[in-house]
Amino acid sequence: MRNEGIPYLTSAGHGYYGRKEVQDLIHLLSVLNDPMDDLALVGVLRSPLFALDDAALVRLRFANPHSLWDALMSPDPADPSASPDPRRDFARDTLRELHAIRGQQTVVELLRRTLAMTGYLATISGLPDGERRRANVEKLLHVARRMGSTGLGNFTSYLDRLLQAEAREGQAPLEAEGSVRLMTVHASKGLEFPIVVLPDLGRNPPNQRNYCLARRACGVALRLRSETGEWSYPAAYQSAWWEEQRMERAERERLLYVALTRARDYLILSGPAARKSGENWMSYLLWALGVPWEEGGPPAGIHGAMEVWWHTE
């Protein structure tokens, strides 16, 4: 969508805290809270905040193998014959000043001071998808502002917990009107849109054969491996497996109902052709329409309120 110039936003997902511009500032806060966090410091120095190259980082590491921070704070480069590096000096002076005031200002004040000192917003605005990058930074500022006077250590711990839990946090929205919203079917419950697109309807659910299944009617059922390495499936296990398949199919059908009923005006369904029906949403729909894959699927053309298109590359 970015390549085609289509504005979009993610309403939920694992995308926000993994965005590069968000990671840059999270790394910065981690370094200010713990200067001995070498991994975070490398992320900060290589980011658009300071844009040090790998050669400069290697020189710092050789200058002090035990502490990248101490190497950076040292006024003398690792190689006395090396020419001055303005970017390294700027990074040293900026981080030193921010570290000195970390306990005197709130997190949002630290972040805003960082943005002002480094021109970070102007830099990322010139990158592809710059407007969204700025919006994501502003969203992080909003999170920090909402936390109020929470100390730097508590705030970085809070962010670490979010990252470890892979919090489902959507990217910051730009202007919702006129943008494509990307969301899971679960997240769309209770919502309605003029146009809804359901892609990849031919994707089959993963084929799972768990070692152990627990069902009220069967108890705990196990599949067993023989001395020759072959799997055997006792009757209890087969009964539990078929019950699990029935429940999973029922859940997929309920989810498909939710997906199909989000559209107000137009519903666009997309998926690959197949030779035979399977356990996927496209097969469910064609079976319900009376034109399963075994009969060739629906012919192209207008069928009442439905229009079918076939496309081959």
PyMOL commands that set and color helices and strands:
alter all, ss='L'
color gray80, all
select helices_A, chain A and resi 20-33+38-46+54-63+68-73+86-100+107-118+120-125+130-146+152-164+186-188+235-260+281-289+293-295
alter helices_A, ss='H'
color red, helices_A
select strands_A, chain A and resi 8-10+180-182+193-198+212-215+219-222+224-225+231-232+263-269+301-303+306-308
alter strands_A, ss='S'
color yellow, strands_A
deselect
rebuild
show_as cartoon
